[in-house]
C-alpha cells in the first residue's frame, strides 16, 4: 500500500514538473515573439531619433544605422524654421501650426457632436433611430478615398478649398461615425431609470445631458479625444489632396520632404523634421495612454 502511494506521488511530481517546464517554454516563446515584434517596431524610431542628433557628414560616413559619435542639436532648429519644403524654405513650423490649428477644433467639435448623437440615439430614440445609426455606422467602414471628390466639390462651393478651415470641416464630419459609435455604445449602459427619475423631477433634454450624462462620461471622452486627435493629426490623404502649398498639414509636408528631388539628402534635418511631426501624438499617448486603455476597458465591461 505504501509503495503504491509513493509511486502515485512520484507520478504526480513528474507530471507537475513536466507541466511546469511546458509553462516555462510557453512563456519563453511568447515573450520572445513579443520582444521580437517590439524590436521590429522600435528600431525604425531609434534610427530616426539617433540620426536627428548626428551630423549629415557622420551619417554619410557611417551609414544610417549606427551609433552616433557626436550629439548635436543643430538639425532641430534647422528643421523647424530653416529648411526647404516644396520651394518654401521656412521649415516645418508653418505646417506644424497648420496641423495644430486643424486638430484642436476638429477634435473638440467632433467629440461634442458625437456625445450629443450618442445621447440621442441611446436615450431619446425615435422611429427610425436604429436606421439612422446604421447609416452613420457605415462611415466607420467606408474608405476615405470615396469621399475625396464630394469633399472637393463641397469645399469649393463653400469657399473653403485649400484652407485649414476646410480640413476642420472635413475631419469633423468624417469623425462623426467613430465618435457617435463610441458614445452611443457607452451611454446604452446608463440605466434608463436614472433618466426617468430626472424627467419626473422636471429635467429636460439638455439638463439631463449636462447634469447626468456628461459627469458619467470622462472615460469615453478621454478615449474619443485621444482617438480623434491622433487620427486627425496622422491623416495624410485629405491634407495632400484637398490642400496644397503652405496650407497643408505637417503629414503632407513630411511626405513632400521625403520625395524631394534634391541630390544631397540631409538625413539629420529630415530625421528631426519627422520627430517634430510625430511628437504631439507621441506625447498624447505617453501621458494619456493608460487613461485610453482604462476608458476602453470600462466601456467594454459595461
Backbone as CSV, one residue per row, in Angstrom:
resi,resn,N_x,N_y,N_z,CA_x,CA_y,CA_z,C_x,C_y,C_z
1,UNK,0.840,-1.215,0.000,0.000,0.000,0.000,0.870,1.259,0.000
2,UNK,1.899,1.209,0.875,2.799,2.358,0.965,3.548,2.569,-0.346
3,UNK,3.968,1.435,-0.974,4.671,1.555,-2.264,3.776,2.171,-3.336
4,UNK,2.506,1.801,-3.316,1.567,2.357,-4.297,1.386,3.851,-4.099
5,UNK,1.336,4.263,-2.818,1.183,5.693,-2.525,2.408,6.460,-2.983
6,UNK,3.611,5.903,-2.710,4.839,6.573,-3.133,4.929,6.661,-4.655
7,UNK,4.515,5.553,-5.314,4.540,5.562,-6.780,3.604,6.628,-7.346
8,UNK,2.403,6.723,-6.780,1.441,7.745,-7.239,1.974,9.143,-6.997
9,UNK,2.616,9.347,-5.820,3.183,10.666,-5.524,4.299,11.012,-6.503
10,UNK,5.120,9.987,-6.848,6.190,10.237,-7.812,5.661,10.590,-9.182
11,UNK,4.602,9.911,-9.591,3.982,10.216,-10.880,3.435,11.636,-10.898
12,UNK,2.781,12.025,-9.802,2.241,13.384,-9.727,3.349,14.424,-9.779
13,UNK,4.471,14.138,-9.062,5.595,15.076,-9.085,6.168,15.219,-10.494
14,UNK,6.302,14.085,-11.184,6.822,14.148,-12.553,5.882,14.911,-13.476
15,UNK,4.582,14.663,-13.330,3.610,15.390,-14.151,3.633,16.881,-13.847
16,UNK,3.777,17.220,-12.559,3.854,18.643,-12.190,5.112,19.283,-12.765
17,UNK,6.231,18.533,-12.733,7.480,19.069,-13.283,7.373,19.265,-14.785
18,UNK,6.741,18.272,-15.464,6.561,18.392,-16.918,5.674,19.580,-17.253
19,UNK,4.564,19.757,-16.501,3.662,20.892,-16.736,4.369,22.209,-16.487
20,UNK,5.225,22.244,-15.440,5.968,23.465,-15.141,6.931,23.802,-16.270
21,UNK,7.631,22.793,-16.808,8.548,23.048,-17.928,7.800,23.522,-19.164
22,UNK,6.620,22.948,-19.406,5.831,23.385,-20.559,5.400,24.836,-20.420
23,UNK,4.983,25.196,-19.198,4.605,26.597,-18.983,5.795,27.518,-19.176
24,UNK,6.970,27.089,-18.711,8.171,27.906,-18.869,8.521,28.075,-20.340
25,UNK,8.479,26.960,-21.087,8.778,27.033,-22.523,7.763,27.919,-23.239
26,UNK,6.496,27.787,-22.867,5.442,28.600,-23.485,5.683,30.081,-23.224
27,UNK,6.050,30.412,-21.999,6.320,31.819,-21.671,7.525,32.344,-22.432
28,UNK,8.571,31.509,-22.532,9.761,31.936,-23.265,9.420,32.225,-24.721
29,UNK,8.620,31.347,-25.335,8.232,31.541,-26.741,7.389,32.803,-26.893
30,UNK,6.411,32.980,-25.996,5.517,34.139,-26.096,6.294,35.431,-25.921
31,UNK,7.099,35.500,-24.845,7.854,36.725,-24.586,8.926,36.962,-25.640
32,UNK,9.468,35.858,-26.188,10.437,36.024,-27.265,9.807,36.642,-28.502
33,UNK,8.611,36.148,-28.867,7.903,36.717,-30.020,7.523,38.169,-29.779
34,UNK,7.028,38.458,-28.562,6.668,39.843,-28.241,7.892,40.752,-28.286
35,UNK,9.013,40.247,-27.767,10.236,41.042,-27.814,10.701,41.291,-29.241
36,UNK,10.608,40.253,-30.092,10.999,40.411,-31.496,10.115,41.420,-32.205
37,UNK,8.798,41.333,-31.981,7.881,42.290,-32.598,8.157,43.702,-32.100
38,UNK,8.450,43.840,-30.805,8.753,45.158,-30.243,10.000,45.747,-30.880
39,UNK,11.014,44.902,-31.090,12.252,45.385,-31.724,11.974,45.849,-33.146
40,UNK,11.156,45.071,-33.884,10.824,45.442,-35.263,10.141,46.814,-35.295
41,UNK,9.293,47.093,-34.299,8.598,48.363,-34.258,9.500,49.498,-33.787
42,UNK,10.386,49.222,-32.829,11.129,50.304,-32.189,12.389,50.695,-32.955
43,UNK,12.968,49.752,-33.738,14.223,50.049,-34.427,14.098,51.234,-35.390
44,UNK,13.068,51.307,-36.259,12.974,52.489,-37.134,12.907,53.801,-36.358
45,UNK,12.157,53.803,-35.242,12.086,55.020,-34.438,13.448,55.371,-33.860
46,UNK,14.192,54.375,-33.360,15.515,54.632,-32.791,16.476,55.162,-33.854
47,UNK,16.380,54.616,-35.063,17.259,55.082,-36.140,17.002,56.553,-36.435
48,UNK,15.715,56.915,-36.567,15.367,58.315,-36.833,15.783,59.200,-35.655
49,UNK,15.521,58.733,-34.444,15.844,59.517,-33.246,17.344,59.788,-33.152
50,UNK,18.165,58.763,-33.328,19.612,58.937,-33.215,20.166,59.783,-34.352
51,UNK,19.627,59.610,-35.564,20.131,60.388,-36.695,19.815,61.869,-36.568
52,UNK,18.789,62.217,-35.798,18.460,63.631,-35.630,19.496,64.352,-34.776
53,UNK,20.341,63.605,-34.074,21.381,64.211,-33.233,22.781,63.996,-33.806
54,UNK,22.859,63.510,-35.045,24.144,63.318,-35.718,24.292,64.351,-36.826
55,UNK,25.505,64.512,-37.299,25.720,65.394,-38.444,25.506,64.612,-39.730
56,UNK,25.176,65.326,-40.782,24.951,64.662,-42.063,26.237,64.012,-42.579
57,UNK,27.397,64.629,-42.274,28.674,64.055,-42.689,28.919,62.711,-42.000
58,UNK,28.596,62.655,-40.711,28.769,61.398,-39.983,27.846,60.312,-40.514
59,UNK,26.616,60.695,-40.845,25.676,59.720,-41.401,26.180,59.207,-42.740
60,UNK,26.749,60.103,-43.549,27.287,59.689,-44.840,28.462,58.746,-44.704
61,UNK,29.284,58.925,-43.652,30.458,58.076,-43.464,30.109,56.719,-42.859
62,UNK,29.224,56.728,-41.847,28.941,55.505,-41.092,27.657,54.819,-41.515
63,UNK,26.828,55.495,-42.295,25.550,54.920,-42.687,24.430,55.330,-41.744
64,UNK,23.197,55.040,-42.161,22.035,55.435,-41.368,21.929,54.654,-40.066
65,UNK,22.297,53.377,-40.104,22.149,52.527,-38.925,23.502,52.366,-38.251
66,UNK,23.762,53.225,-37.288,24.992,53.161,-36.497,24.842,54.060,-35.289
67,UNK,25.610,53.776,-34.267,25.556,54.595,-33.066,26.229,55.939,-33.328
68,UNK,25.668,57.020,-32.795,26.256,58.341,-33.053,27.581,58.541,-32.327
69,UNK,28.517,59.186,-33.003,29.779,59.562,-32.374,29.711,60.955,-31.768
70,UNK,28.728,61.697,-32.162,28.552,63.062,-31.646,27.093,63.247,-31.259
71,UNK,26.857,64.286,-30.484,25.489,64.594,-30.054,25.272,66.079,-30.289
72,UNK,24.590,66.406,-31.398,24.395,67.789,-31.796,22.901,68.073,-31.980
73,UNK,22.513,69.299,-31.667,21.122,69.730,-31.787,20.901,70.651,-32.987
74,UNK,21.895,70.777,-33.852,21.797,71.730,-34.968,20.646,71.404,-35.904
75,UNK,20.335,70.123,-36.078,19.316,69.734,-37.054,17.922,70.178,-36.641
76,UNK,17.664,70.272,-35.349,16.312,70.581,-34.872,15.875,72.006,-35.219
77,UNK,16.646,73.045,-34.887,16.211,74.391,-35.308,16.189,74.571,-36.814
78,UNK,17.090,73.871,-37.508,17.084,73.949,-38.973,15.798,73.347,-39.533
79,UNK,15.410,72.185,-39.017,14.172,71.552,-39.480,12.957,72.395,-39.137
80,UNK,12.997,73.090,-38.028,11.843,73.869,-37.585,11.626,75.123,-38.418
81,UNK,12.700,75.845,-38.731,12.484,77.161,-39.341,13.378,77.482,-40.526
82,UNK,14.248,76.567,-40.944,15.197,76.937,-42.000,15.477,75.751,-42.910
83,UNK,14.410,75.175,-43.452,14.582,74.012,-44.319,13.577,74.109,-45.448
84,UNK,13.999,73.723,-46.641,13.167,73.915,-47.839,12.240,72.722,-48.061
85,UNK,10.937,73.022,-48.179,9.930,72.016,-48.493,9.026,72.597,-49.569
86,UNK,8.975,71.940,-50.711,8.103,72.390,-51.785,8.397,73.804,-52.256
87,UNK,9.676,74.183,-52.282,10.047,75.507,-52.755,10.008,76.592,-51.698
88,UNK,9.529,76.298,-50.483,9.495,77.275,-49.407,10.509,76.861,-48.346
89,UNK,11.374,77.792,-47.979,12.485,77.489,-47.076,12.242,78.086,-45.690
90,UNK,11.109,77.756,-45.091,10.828,78.227,-43.741,10.579,77.067,-42.782
91,UNK,11.073,75.870,-43.125,10.990,74.739,-42.232,9.589,74.166,-42.112
92,UNK,9.425,73.325,-41.080,8.147,72.650,-40.874,7.237,73.421,-39.925
93,UNK,7.701,74.572,-39.440,6.916,75.309,-38.439,5.531,75.669,-38.968
94,UNK,5.469,76.189,-40.184,4.189,76.599,-40.762,3.222,75.410,-40.834
95,UNK,3.716,74.274,-41.302,2.863,73.089,-41.457,2.479,72.501,-40.098
96,UNK,3.404,72.585,-39.144,3.106,72.114,-37.789,1.946,72.907,-37.200
97,UNK,1.991,74.226,-37.323,0.908,75.045,-36.763,-0.379,74.882,-37.557
98,UNK,-0.266,74.570,-38.860,-1.480,74.219,-39.617,-2.164,73.008,-39.000
99,UNK,-1.380,71.988,-38.646,-1.946,70.791,-38.036,-2.535,71.089,-36.666
100,UNK,-1.855,71.938,-35.889,-2.383,72.308,-34.569,-3.712,73.042,-34.723
101,UNK,-3.748,74.003,-35.654,-4.980,74.769,-35.877,-6.099,73.896,-36.413
102,UNK,-5.767,72.789,-37.052,-6.774,71.882,-37.592,-7.240,70.881,-36.543
103,UNK,-6.315,70.272,-35.809,-6.646,69.131,-34.971,-7.389,69.530,-33.704
104,UNK,-7.085,70.675,-33.113,-7.732,71.037,-31.842,-9.222,71.306,-32.025
105,UNK,-9.627,72.225,-32.917,-11.081,72.422,-33.079,-11.795,71.212,-33.657
106,UNK,-11.152,70.480,-34.581,-11.799,69.303,-35.160,-12.031,68.234,-34.099
107,UNK,-11.082,68.054,-33.200,-11.240,67.066,-32.132,-12.347,67.472,-31.170
108,UNK,-12.354,68.735,-30.773,-13.362,69.211,-29.817,-14.763,69.128,-30.417
109,UNK,-14.911,69.610,-31.640,-16.238,69.648,-32.268,-16.750,68.240,-32.540
110,UNK,-15.917,67.378,-33.107,-16.373,66.020,-33.428,-16.697,65.233,-32.166
111,UNK,-15.937,65.460,-31.093,-16.233,64.778,-29.834,-17.545,65.276,-29.242
112,UNK,-17.770,66.582,-29.266,-19.011,67.141,-28.725,-20.226,66.659,-29.517
113,UNK,-20.120,66.688,-30.846,-21.236,66.219,-31.674,-21.471,64.724,-31.493
114,UNK,-20.390,63.954,-31.352,-20.543,62.526,-31.115,-21.235,62.232,-29.797
115,UNK,-20.926,63.039,-28.765,-21.583,62.858,-27.467,-23.084,63.132,-27.577
116,UNK,-23.435,64.192,-28.273,-24.859,64.523,-28.435,-25.565,63.447,-29.262
117,UNK,-24.941,63.024,-30.352,-25.542,61.976,-31.183,-25.716,60.675,-30.398
118,UNK,-24.670,60.291,-29.672,-24.764,59.064,-28.890,-25.834,59.135,-27.816
119,UNK,-25.979,60.312,-27.218,-27.016,60.530,-26.199,-28.411,60.395,-26.806
120,UNK,-28.611,60.997,-27.965,-29.927,60.920,-28.626,-30.234,59.502,-29.069
121,UNK,-29.274,58.845,-29.714,-29.522,57.524,-30.287,-29.623,56.419,-29.236
122,UNK,-29.196,56.704,-28.012,-29.276,55.687,-26.962,-30.401,55.946,-25.970
123,UNK,-30.718,57.233,-25.700,-31.680,57.548,-24.638,-32.910,58.319,-25.117
124,UNK,-32.899,58.858,-26.314,-34.051,59.590,-26.858,-34.395,59.006,-28.224
125,UNK,-34.616,57.720,-28.240,-34.857,57.039,-29.509,-36.159,57.513,-30.148
126,UNK,-36.167,57.528,-31.451,-37.321,57.953,-32.235,-37.522,56.942,-33.352
127,UNK,-38.665,56.936,-34.009,-38.884,55.988,-35.109,-37.809,56.124,-36.192
128,UNK,-37.129,55.052,-36.453,-36.063,55.072,-37.444,-34.699,55.396,-36.884
129,UNK,-34.569,55.522,-35.555,-33.276,55.885,-34.974,-32.217,54.815,-35.230
130,UNK,-32.626,53.548,-35.216,-31.671,52.476,-35.480,-31.197,52.511,-36.930
131,UNK,-32.083,52.908,-37.829,-31.682,53.038,-39.235,-30.680,54.178,-39.392
132,UNK,-30.959,55.294,-38.718,-30.027,56.428,-38.760,-28.665,56.011,-38.223
133,UNK,-28.667,55.293,-37.102,-27.403,54.832,-36.525,-26.688,53.872,-37.475
134,UNK,-27.448,53.021,-38.144,-26.842,52.098,-39.097,-26.169,52.820,-40.249
135,UNK,-26.812,53.869,-40.761,-26.206,54.647,-41.850,-24.966,55.399,-41.361
136,UNK,-25.028,55.926,-40.129,-23.854,56.609,-39.595,-22.710,55.627,-39.385
137,UNK,-23.057,54.402,-39.027,-22.037,53.386,-38.791,-21.312,52.996,-40.074
138,UNK,-21.955,53.208,-41.229,-21.288,52.900,-42.492,-20.002,53.702,-42.661
139,UNK,-19.982,54.900,-42.085,-18.788,55.728,-42.199,-17.564,55.122,-41.557
140,UNK,-17.760,54.209,-40.603,-16.626,53.546,-39.970,-15.914,52.633,-40.958
141,UNK,-16.672,52.051,-41.885,-16.111,51.044,-42.790,-15.809,51.587,-44.181
142,UNK,-16.229,52.797,-44.484,-16.004,53.339,-45.825,-14.626,53.982,-45.912
143,UNK,-13.831,53.662,-46.917,-12.516,54.295,-47.076,-12.650,55.766,-47.429
144,UNK,-11.667,56.538,-47.009,-11.713,57.983,-47.245,-11.660,58.364,-48.702
145,UNK,-11.076,57.496,-49.540,-10.967,57.820,-50.963,-12.327,58.047,-51.607
146,UNK,-13.355,57.373,-51.095,-14.691,57.518,-51.673,-15.193,58.957,-51.548
147,UNK,-14.795,59.640,-50.474,-15.325,60.979,-50.202,-14.478,62.103,-50.786
148,UNK,-13.392,61.788,-51.468,-12.488,62.843,-51.932,-13.178,63.797,-52.917
149,UNK,-13.789,63.258,-53.968,-14.433,64.124,-54.960,-15.617,64.896,-54.375
150,UNK,-16.519,64.252,-53.607,-17.597,65.038,-52.992,-17.081,66.146,-52.081
151,UNK,-16.027,65.855,-51.313,-15.488,66.891,-50.436,-14.839,68.022,-51.232
152,UNK,-14.132,67.690,-52.282,-13.510,68.735,-53.108,-14.575,69.658,-53.695
153,UNK,-15.676,69.076,-54.166,-16.764,69.879,-54.719,-17.427,70.723,-53.634
154,UNK,-17.694,70.113,-52.485,-18.375,70.826,-51.395,-17.537,71.977,-50.870
155,UNK,-16.255,71.744,-50.645,-15.385,72.813,-50.143,-15.257,73.946,-51.158
156,UNK,-15.237,73.577,-52.430,-15.192,74.621,-53.458,-16.440,75.481,-53.450
157,UNK,-17.607,74.853,-53.280,-18.862,75.599,-53.244,-18.957,76.488,-52.003
158,UNK,-18.381,76.034,-50.902,-18.426,76.807,-49.654,-17.316,77.841,-49.542
159,UNK,-16.406,77.855,-50.494,-15.294,78.798,-50.446,-14.233,78.414,-49.436
160,UNK,-14.154,77.137,-49.089,-13.189,76.660,-48.096,-12.099,75.794,-48.709
161,UNK,-12.009,75.789,-50.040,-10.998,74.974,-50.703,-9.603,75.489,-50.350
162,UNK,-8.669,74.556,-50.192,-7.268,74.872,-49.890,-7.138,75.761,-48.652
163,UNK,-7.815,75.384,-47.584,-7.736,76.149,-46.334,-7.792,75.189,-45.153
164,UNK,-7.254,75.650,-44.038,-7.297,74.857,-42.809,-8.743,74.689,-42.341
165,UNK,-9.565,75.712,-42.563,-10.977,75.633,-42.152,-11.697,74.513,-42.901
166,UNK,-11.337,74.318,-44.156,-11.936,73.230,-44.916,-11.573,71.873,-44.336
167,UNK,-10.309,71.715,-43.929,-9.897,70.449,-43.324,-10.577,70.233,-41.969
168,UNK,-10.810,71.303,-41.228,-11.530,71.179,-39.958,-12.927,70.620,-40.216
169,UNK,-13.621,71.186,-41.207,-14.960,70.704,-41.535,-14.927,69.238,-41.968
170,UNK,-13.955,68.888,-42.795,-13.847,67.507,-43.280,-13.664,66.542,-42.124
171,UNK,-12.759,66.846,-41.217,-12.462,65.918,-40.128,-13.584,65.883,-39.091
172,UNK,-14.294,66.988,-38.926,-15.453,66.962,-38.028,-16.514,65.992,-38.545
173,UNK,-16.793,66.052,-39.842,-17.818,65.181,-40.418,-17.315,63.752,-40.531
174,UNK,-16.080,63.586,-40.985,-15.540,62.239,-41.153,-15.419,61.499,-39.818
175,UNK,-15.209,62.242,-38.746,-15.041,61.599,-37.448,-16.328,61.311,-36.719
176,UNK,-17.460,61.790,-37.235,-18.732,61.608,-36.523,-19.121,60.135,-36.381
177,UNK,-18.790,59.324,-37.358,-19.157,57.906,-37.274,-18.503,57.251,-36.061
178,UNK,-17.204,57.495,-35.869,-16.499,56.891,-34.751,-16.955,57.472,-33.419
179,UNK,-17.048,58.802,-33.330,-17.414,59.413,-32.052,-18.837,59.032,-31.646
180,UNK,-19.750,58.997,-32.614,-21.128,58.581,-32.315,-21.164,57.131,-31.849
181,UNK,-20.399,56.266,-32.506,-20.346,54.857,-32.110,-19.831,54.709,-30.685
182,UNK,-18.751,55.417,-30.357,-18.173,55.319,-29.017,-19.181,55.736,-27.952
183,UNK,-19.768,56.926,-28.134,-20.659,57.460,-27.106,-21.972,56.685,-27.045
184,UNK,-22.494,56.291,-28.180,-23.757,55.561,-28.170,-23.607,54.243,-27.411
185,UNK,-22.546,53.496,-27.702,-22.331,52.225,-27.023,-22.053,52.415,-25.531
186,UNK,-21.456,53.532,-25.176,-21.190,53.797,-23.762,-22.458,54.216,-23.025
187,UNK,-23.276,55.063,-23.647,-24.481,55.563,-22.996,-25.577,54.501,-22.881
188,UNK,-25.523,53.473,-23.709,-26.515,52.402,-23.604,-26.471,51.760,-22.219
189,UNK,-25.284,51.756,-21.596,-25.133,51.105,-20.298,-25.673,51.948,-19.145
190,UNK,-25.969,53.223,-19.378,-26.517,54.076,-18.318,-27.969,53.657,-18.065
191,UNK,-28.348,53.380,-16.813,-29.716,52.907,-16.532,-30.782,53.912,-16.977
192,UNK,-31.806,53.418,-17.644,-32.901,54.273,-18.081,-33.683,54.840,-16.893
193,UNK,-33.696,54.100,-15.778,-34.428,54.587,-14.590,-33.841,55.892,-14.074
194,UNK,-32.538,56.072,-14.267,-31.894,57.314,-13.829,-32.442,58.499,-14.606
195,UNK,-32.641,58.322,-15.908,-33.182,59.395,-16.731,-34.668,59.604,-16.455
196,UNK,-35.404,58.518,-16.192,-36.822,58.648,-15.872,-37.022,59.453,-14.592
197,UNK,-36.165,59.195,-13.604,-36.256,59.946,-12.351,-35.965,61.428,-12.586
198,UNK,-34.998,61.710,-13.450,-34.675,63.102,-13.754,-35.832,63.789,-14.480
199,UNK,-36.492,63.068,-15.365,-37.632,63.643,-16.079,-38.779,63.921,-15.115
200,UNK,-39.010,63.024,-14.147,-40.062,63.253,-13.156,-39.769,64.514,-12.348
201,UNK,-38.481,64.763,-12.102,-38.099,65.960,-11.353,-38.112,67.219,-12.212
202,UNK,-38.469,67.077,-13.478,-38.612,68.246,-14.340,-37.424,68.538,-15.228
203,UNK,-36.416,67.665,-15.255,-35.249,67.892,-16.101,-35.581,67.592,-17.556
204,UNK,-35.095,68.440,-18.438,-35.321,68.254,-19.861,-34.119,67.653,-20.565
205,UNK,-34.136,67.756,-21.885,-33.106,67.134,-22.723,-31.702,67.598,-22.340
206,UNK,-31.490,68.917,-22.356,-30.142,69.432,-22.119,-29.729,69.332,-20.657
207,UNK,-30.660,69.489,-19.752,-30.314,69.395,-18.330,-29.855,67.974,-17.971
208,UNK,-30.544,66.982,-18.515,-30.127,65.596,-18.296,-28.749,65.355,-18.904
209,UNK,-28.540,65.920,-20.095,-27.263,65.726,-20.772,-26.109,66.306,-19.952
210,UNK,-26.268,67.546,-19.468,-25.171,68.216,-18.758,-25.009,67.741,-17.321
211,UNK,-26.117,67.431,-16.666,-26.063,67.112,-15.239,-25.890,65.617,-14.948
212,UNK,-26.266,64.767,-15.908,-26.198,63.324,-15.658,-25.222,62.636,-16.611
213,UNK,-25.412,62.832,-17.912,-24.623,62.076,-18.880,-23.160,62.528,-18.913
214,UNK,-22.920,63.816,-18.972,-21.544,64.306,-19.048,-20.728,63.946,-17.814
215,UNK,-21.261,64.087,-16.578,-20.465,63.644,-15.419,-20.127,62.158,-15.422
216,UNK,-20.898,61.335,-16.141,-20.613,59.913,-16.238,-19.683,59.573,-17.400
217,UNK,-19.284,60.585,-18.178,-18.623,60.340,-19.464,-17.113,60.513,-19.515
218,UNK,-16.397,60.919,-18.454,-14.952,61.119,-18.604,-14.193,59.966,-19.241
219,UNK,-14.450,58.700,-18.899,-13.678,57.624,-19.556,-13.834,57.602,-21.073
220,UNK,-15.077,57.720,-21.558,-15.277,57.647,-23.007,-14.869,58.951,-23.689
221,UNK,-14.937,60.070,-22.984,-14.454,61.330,-23.554,-12.946,61.247,-23.794
222,UNK,-12.213,60.707,-22.819,-10.765,60.568,-22.971,-10.437,59.650,-24.146
223,UNK,-11.136,58.535,-24.243,-10.910,57.600,-25.354,-11.156,58.296,-26.689
224,UNK,-12.258,59.016,-26.788,-12.623,59.653,-28.051,-11.659,60.762,-28.426
225,UNK,-11.261,61.578,-27.440,-10.334,62.681,-27.714,-8.990,62.143,-28.204
226,UNK,-8.469,61.120,-27.525,-7.185,60.554,-27.953,-7.314,59.932,-29.342
227,UNK,-8.403,59.216,-29.580,-8.630,58.582,-30.892,-8.697,59.640,-31.995
228,UNK,-9.484,60.669,-31.767,-9.649,61.701,-32.783,-8.374,62.510,-32.976
229,UNK,-7.725,62.885,-31.898,-6.515,63.704,-32.013,-5.449,62.989,-32.833
230,UNK,-5.146,61.760,-32.467,-4.096,61.039,-33.183,-4.515,60.708,-34.614
231,UNK,-5.788,60.357,-34.805,-6.245,60.044,-36.149,-6.198,61.248,-37.077
232,UNK,-6.634,62.411,-36.584,-6.636,63.622,-37.406,-5.213,64.107,-37.643
233,UNK,-4.389,64.056,-36.607,-3.013,64.532,-36.764,-2.243,63.688,-37.777
234,UNK,-2.428,62.385,-37.740,-1.675,61.490,-38.616,-2.310,61.312,-39.995
235,UNK,-3.476,61.877,-40.215,-4.161,61.709,-41.503,-3.389,62.427,-42.611
236,UNK,-3.281,61.766,-43.739,-2.490,62.292,-44.850,-3.317,62.557,-46.103
237,UNK,-4.280,61.687,-46.390,-4.977,61.717,-47.675,-5.675,63.047,-47.926
238,UNK,-6.530,63.479,-46.996,-7.267,64.724,-47.205,-6.328,65.929,-47.230
239,UNK,-5.292,65.887,-46.400,-4.369,67.015,-46.346,-3.623,67.241,-47.638
240,UNK,-3.259,66.151,-48.326,-2.470,66.299,-49.546,-3.342,66.516,-50.775
241,UNK,-4.594,66.014,-50.754,-5.470,66.133,-51.922,-6.256,67.436,-51.896
242,UNK,-6.796,67.809,-50.750,-7.676,68.966,-50.663,-6.925,70.278,-50.443
243,UNK,-5.695,70.211,-49.961,-4.900,71.421,-49.740,-3.582,71.318,-50.482
244,UNK,-2.949,72.449,-50.665,-1.659,72.468,-51.353,-0.795,73.584,-50.781
245,UNK,0.505,73.489,-51.071,1.432,74.535,-50.657,1.506,74.713,-49.160
246,UNK,1.512,75.959,-48.733,1.698,76.286,-47.318,0.470,76.019,-46.470
247,UNK,-0.646,75.601,-47.077,-1.859,75.305,-46.312,-1.978,73.831,-45.934
248,UNK,-0.997,73.034,-46.279,-1.055,71.611,-45.974,-0.664,71.338,-44.524
249,UNK,-1.161,70.243,-43.944,-0.724,69.838,-42.606,0.668,69.244,-42.649
250,UNK,1.219,68.938,-41.498,2.612,68.512,-41.438,2.823,67.130,-42.045
251,UNK,1.800,66.270,-42.032,1.974,64.950,-42.645,2.250,65.068,-44.137
252,UNK,1.510,65.936,-44.810,1.734,66.134,-46.243,3.096,66.762,-46.495
253,UNK,3.512,67.682,-45.606,4.811,68.326,-45.776,5.947,67.325,-45.608
254,UNK,5.806,66.392,-44.669,6.863,65.407,-44.450,6.998,64.463,-45.637
255,UNK,5.875,64.087,-46.242,5.939,63.236,-47.429,6.583,64.000,-48.584
256,UNK,6.229,65.272,-48.744,6.864,66.092,-49.785,8.360,66.222,-49.523
257,UNK,8.726,66.307,-48.246,10.135,66.398,-47.882,10.888,65.128,-48.257
258,UNK,10.288,63.970,-47.982,10.960,62.702,-48.284,11.054,62.441,-49.776
259,UNK,10.147,63.064,-50.572,10.129,62.830,-52.020,10.795,63.961,-52.797
260,UNK,11.429,64.877,-52.104,12.079,65.995,-52.797,13.210,65.476,-53.671
261,UNK,13.384,66.107,-54.797,14.346,65.624,-55.784,15.743,66.176,-55.620
262,UNK,16.111,66.668,-54.439,17.445,67.205,-54.240,18.477,66.090,-54.279
263,UNK,19.651,66.384,-54.789,20.706,65.374,-54.915,21.376,65.102,-53.571
264,UNK,21.416,66.074,-52.674,22.042,65.908,-51.362,20.941,65.691,-50.338
265,UNK,20.964,64.540,-49.690,19.933,64.202,-48.711,20.436,64.593,-47.322
266,UNK,19.788,65.537,-46.706,20.149,65.972,-45.362,19.374,65.116,-44.352
267,UNK,19.901,63.935,-44.090,19.178,62.978,-43.276,19.035,63.447,-41.831
268,UNK,19.984,64.232,-41.340,19.874,64.704,-39.965,18.679,65.643,-39.801
269,UNK,18.535,66.578,-40.724,17.417,67.523,-40.662,16.094,66.816,-40.957
270,UNK,16.099,65.888,-41.902,14.876,65.151,-42.211,14.418,64.313,-41.017
271,UNK,15.365,63.716,-40.310,15.015,62.937,-39.118,14.422,63.831,-38.046
272,UNK,15.012,65.010,-37.852,14.473,65.940,-36.866,13.072,66.408,-37.253
273,UNK,12.851,66.643,-38.544,11.528,67.068,-39.002,10.488,65.981,-38.761
274,UNK,10.860,64.725,-39.008,9.936,63.615,-38.763,9.577,63.535,-37.289
275,UNK,10.544,63.699,-36.413,10.276,63.626,-34.972,9.421,64.795,-34.504
276,UNK,9.628,65.961,-35.083,8.782,67.108,-34.744,7.327,66.803,-35.105
277,UNK,7.136,66.213,-36.275,5.774,65.861,-36.688,5.159,64.762,-35.843
278,UNK,5.985,63.854,-35.331,5.472,62.730,-34.533,5.327,63.066,-33.062
279,UNK,5.884,64.184,-32.622,5.934,64.493,-31.196,4.556,64.651,-30.545
280,UNK,3.608,65.417,-31.111,2.309,65.578,-30.434,1.560,64.269,-30.178
281,UNK,1.362,63.391,-31.189,0.676,62.128,-30.863,1.453,61.254,-29.901
282,UNK,2.793,61.296,-29.970,3.584,60.533,-29.007,3.356,61.037,-27.588
283,UNK,3.311,62.342,-27.414,3.067,62.908,-26.085,1.661,62.588,-25.597
284,UNK,0.698,62.627,-26.507,-0.676,62.307,-26.122,-0.770,60.873,-25.614
285,UNK,-0.146,59.948,-26.329,-0.184,58.546,-25.892,0.661,58.335,-24.638
286,UNK,1.759,59.081,-24.517,2.623,58.908,-23.348,1.903,59.329,-22.070
287,UNK,1.215,60.470,-22.124,0.548,60.980,-20.931,-0.879,60.433,-20.770
288,UNK,-1.528,60.059,-21.870,-2.920,59.629,-21.769,-3.168,58.194,-22.146
289,UNK,-2.100,57.426,-22.424,-2.281,56.050,-22.856,-2.990,55.184,-21.834
290,UNK,-2.617,55.329,-20.551,-3.256,54.492,-19.528,-4.733,54.837,-19.380
291,UNK,-5.061,56.123,-19.547,-6.470,56.508,-19.471,-7.239,56.004,-20.681
292,UNK,-6.554,55.945,-21.826,-7.179,55.406,-23.040,-7.548,53.941,-22.838
293,UNK,-6.607,53.145,-22.338,-6.862,51.726,-22.102,-7.933,51.556,-21.019
294,UNK,-7.852,52.384,-19.965,-8.826,52.289,-18.885,-10.234,52.619,-19.395
295,UNK,-10.337,53.638,-20.241,-11.642,54.008,-20.783,-12.212,52.935,-21.682
296,UNK,-11.360,52.331,-22.514,-11.825,51.229,-23.366,-12.291,50.050,-22.520
297,UNK,-11.562,49.766,-21.449,-11.924,48.644,-20.583,-13.246,48.883,-19.879
298,UNK,-13.435,50.106,-19.384,-14.702,50.414,-18.710,-15.867,50.285,-19.672
299,UNK,-15.701,50.791,-20.884,-16.770,50.675,-21.853,-17.050,49.236,-22.230
300,UNK,-15.995,48.415,-22.307,-16.192,47.007,-22.677,-16.913,46.255,-21.564
301,UNK,-16.515,46.529,-20.294,-17.157,45.834,-19.182,-18.629,46.212,-19.074
302,UNK,-18.910,47.500,-19.248,-20.298,47.937,-19.165,-21.128,47.406,-20.327
